Amino acid sequence: MKALVTGGAGFIGSHLCEALLERGDDVVALDDLSTGRLENISHLMAKGGFQFIQGSAANQALVDELAEQCDPIYHLAAAVGVELIVSEPVKTIQTNLQTCQAVFSAAAQFGRCVLLTSSSEVYGKGKAVPFHEDDDTRLGPTSLSRWSYAASKIVSEHLALAYHQQHRLPAIIVRLFNTVGPRQTGRYGMVIPRFIQAALDGDDLCVYGSGRQTRCFVDVADVVEALLKLPAEGQAIGQVFNLGSDEEVSINQLAKKVIAVTGSKSRIQRMSYEQAYGVGFEDLLRRRPSLEKIRKLIDYRPRRSLDEILARTARHFKDAGQT
């Protein structure tokens, strides 16, 4: 097969491109490098069957041309990170919606399977933990830009399913929960690389809020393994799946684990959400997915524990000289 990966130079996209090539597929990676990085895919450039195109997934003519050649299409291009979302809400909304429109239109025209990576953010302020794919969503007011990302992802999902219903687009939606691992940076607020970088530098680890909020972190290798399988499953078409880990950890515990795995003497300090992101920022106390649906379809089970993830990511930071 020849797969198209939008956002192919990003953290997850680069790992997906790598895995597709290892499987024997040809790969076209499309990325405008706004948040993606060439160094993420530099080791793939000389490989046969790999092509990188610098451009926007919102460019309809370009995406049409690539969709005619490629199947499946993995649509990962999106605004990422809380800091970017809060500071550039216009870019967040435009990027997420314009790229989806271009990709879904092109895929429908040529009958290509599209896998859209959505986000756990679509569950908004939901409190029915663990989150199931058919749960209701509840967001904060539109006056708070913090919810613009979640809203844009919800509309992106609606658009994918509308194309599936009206134009028979073979669409699959995957809601990612805190994917981490090598090549992820803390540039846009991602907590684990931010903590690891601080610990290796001997700086304080800054925990936002009380630190009692819990999250579930999954290794990018486990996520990519599932992404490879889903397009081949006919029962996945027109469906939404949670993808992540259900191993919960508080951010306070996470900071202590990072200090331990890096052998750092760093301390933990706290900062209010208001100080970090401005007035009115809201965060969820818990965010844990139900994995029943994806487990039933492809027997998905994350194989790497949080301790393994932290050790692997810390080694990458050291080897890459990011300290």
N, C-alpha and C positions, 0 to 999 in steps of 0.2 A: 504494500500500500504506500501511498504518498500522502502524508498528513500535513496539514497546515496548523501551526501553533501561533496564535496571536499572543503578543506578550512573551514571545519565545526567548528573549534575553533577560527576562525577569527571574526572580528566585525560583518559583515553582516551574515556570515555563522552561528554564534551562535544564532542569532535572528531567522534565518530561521529554524534551528533545533528545537528551542523552539516552533515555530508556527506549524511546522509539527506534533510534538508530541501532541500539544493541539488539533489539528484536528483529532487525533486518528491514525496517521500513525506511523509505526516503522521507525527508523532513524539510519543510519550508518554515523558517522562523521569521515572523513579521513583528517588528518592534520599532517604535519611534524613539526609543532610548530616553524617554522622559523620566522613567524610574528604572527601567532595565539597564543593564550594563554589558558592554562588549566583553569584559573579562569573564563574565559568566559562561560565555559560549566560545571563547577563544580556542579552547582545546577541541572544539568540534569543527572548526573552520576547514581544516585540511581533510576531514573525513569524507569519503565518497557518499553521495546521497544526501548531503546536507547543504542547504542554501539559506543564507541570511539576507533579508531585505529590510533595509531601514525605511520605514514608512508608517503611516497611521492606519489602524484598522477602521478608521472612520472614512477613509478614502474609498468611495464606492467603486470607482473604476478599477482601482488596484485590487480590491478584495474580489470583485467579479472575476478578474483575470486569474487570480490564484485559486478561487473556488472551482473554476472550470477544470483545473488540473488536479485538485486535491480532494481526498476523502479518507478519513473523517476530518472535521475541523474542530480543533480545541480552542475555544474562545476564552482566553485568560486575560487579555488586555483590559485593564481597568485602573482607576485611581486606587492607590493603596495607602494604608497607614492613617492612624487617627490624626497625627499632626498635619498631614497634607489635607485631609478631609476638613478639618476645622479651619485651616488657614486659607484654603482655596476651594470653597464650596461650588463656585461656578464651574471650575475645571472638573471637579468630581462628578457633577451631574451631567455635564456635556460629554465627558469622556465615556462614562458608563452607558449613556443612552445612545449617543451617536454611533459608537462602535457596534453596539448590538443591532441597531437598525441596518447598518451596512452588511454585517456578517449574516444576519438572518435572511435578508433579502437575497444576497448572493447564493447562500446555501439552498434556499427554496427554489431559486431559478434552475439550479443544476441538480437538485435532489440529493444534496450532501447531508450526511449526519453531522449535527452540531452538538458538542458538549459544552455547555455554559457553566463556568465556575461562578457560583454565587457565594453567599456569605452567611454565617450564623447571625450577622447583624439584622437579617430580615425578621428575626424573632423579636426584635425591639425590646420592649419592657415586659415581655412575657415572663410569667412566674411559674408556669407548669413544667417544672424540671422533672425528668429530662425532656428536652424539646423533641416533638414528633413533627414529621413533615407536613401533616395536615392540621397542625395547631393554628389557631387564630393569631394574627399579628397585631401588636399595639405599639405605636410610636409616640414620641413626644411631640410638642407643637412645632409647626413649621417655622416659628420665629427662632428656633434653635438650630443652627447649621449642623450641629452634631448629628442630626437625624437625616441629613441629605444623602449620605451614602446608603443607609438602609433603604430609604425611599427609592433611590435610583435602582438599587438591586431588586427591590420588589417589582418595580415597573419592568425591569429587564426580564424577570421571570415571567411576568404576565405576557410580555411581548413574545417570548419564545414559545409559550404555550398557545398563544393566539395564532402564531404562524403554523404551529403544529395542527391546530384545529381547522384553520381556514385554508392553509396551503399545503397541508400534509408534510410539513417539515419534520424530518426525523430528529427531534430535539430531546436532549437529556440535560437535566439540571442537577448540579451537585453543590450543596451548601458546605463550604469548608469551615472547619473549626480550628483556628490557631495552629496552622501548619508551620513547622520550624525545621531548622537544619542548616548545613553548610550553604554558604552563599547568601544567606539572609543577612541584611544589615539593620542597624538600629536607626537609620537615617530618618525614618518616618514614624518612630515611636514604638516599633516592635519590641516587646519587653525582654525576651530572652537574649537576643544579640546585644541589646542595650545593657543588660545586666552583666553579661559575660565580658563585654568590652571594658566596662567600668571595673570589674573585679580583676581583670588581667592588668589594667593600668594602675591598680591600687587606689582607685577613686571610690567614693561612697556610692552605694547602690540606692537610687532614688525610687521609693515606692509611692505611687500615687494613691490618694485616699487612705483608708484605714489599713489596707493590705489584707483584710479578711475576705475580700472578693475572691472567688475561685474560678479557675479556668481549666480546660483540658487541652493538652498539647500533644500533637501527633507529628511523627517524623515524616519529612517530605517523601522519603522512600516508600513508606506505607501508602501515602496518598497517591503517588504516581502509579504504584502497582494497581490500585483500584481504577484509576483513570484509563489505564491501558485496557482493562477488561470490559468496561461498561459499553463502549460502542458496539462490541460484538454480541451483546445481549439484546435480542429483540424485545424482551419484556421491559427493558429500560427505557424504551422510546416513549416520550410523553410523560415521563415520571420525574419526580424530585427526590433526591437522596441526601441525607446527612452523611458527611464524610469527616472523620476525625478520630479522636480517642474519647473514652468515657472515664478516664483516670483523672479525677479532680485533684487539684492542688491549690492552696491559697497563695496569693502573691507574696505574702510574708514567708511562707514555707519555701516558695520558689527561690527567693532571694538567698535564703540560708543554704539551699542546695547548691546554688551557683557558687557561693563563697567556698563551700566545702569542696566541690569538684575542681575548682581552680586553685585551691590551696592559698587563697587570697586572705589578706588581713583587712580587707575593706570592711566598712561598717554599713549599717542600713540607716538611711534617713527617710523622712516622709515629707511629702508635698501634697497639698490639697489639689483636688481636680481644678478648682478655680484658678489656682496659681499656675497650673500646668497648661490648661486649655481655655481659660476664660470663664466668665460668669455663665451659669446655667448648664454647665456640662453635667450629664447624667451617665451613670454606669450601672451595669447589672451586678447584683451580688453573686449570682451563679450563672454559668453558661455551659451546660452539659448536654450533649446530644443523645438521643436514642439512636442506636445503630442497628436496630432490629431489621429494618427494611433492606438495607444494603447487605447485611449479613445473610439474609435469607436468599438474596438473588445471586451473589457471587462469593458467599462464604467469607466475607471481609472480616478480618480480625487484625487490628494493629499489632505488629510483632515486637516493636521496640518500646521499652519502658521509658519513662521520663528521665531516669538516671542515665540510661544509655544515650538518649537524645542529647542531654546536657554534656556528657563526656565527649560525644562525637563532634558536637558543635564547637566546644572549647578547643578541641584538637585542631579543627579547621582554622579557627582564629589564630592559633599559635603558628601553624604551618604557613598560613598566608601572610604572616607578619603584620597582622592587624592590631597588634598591641602597642 
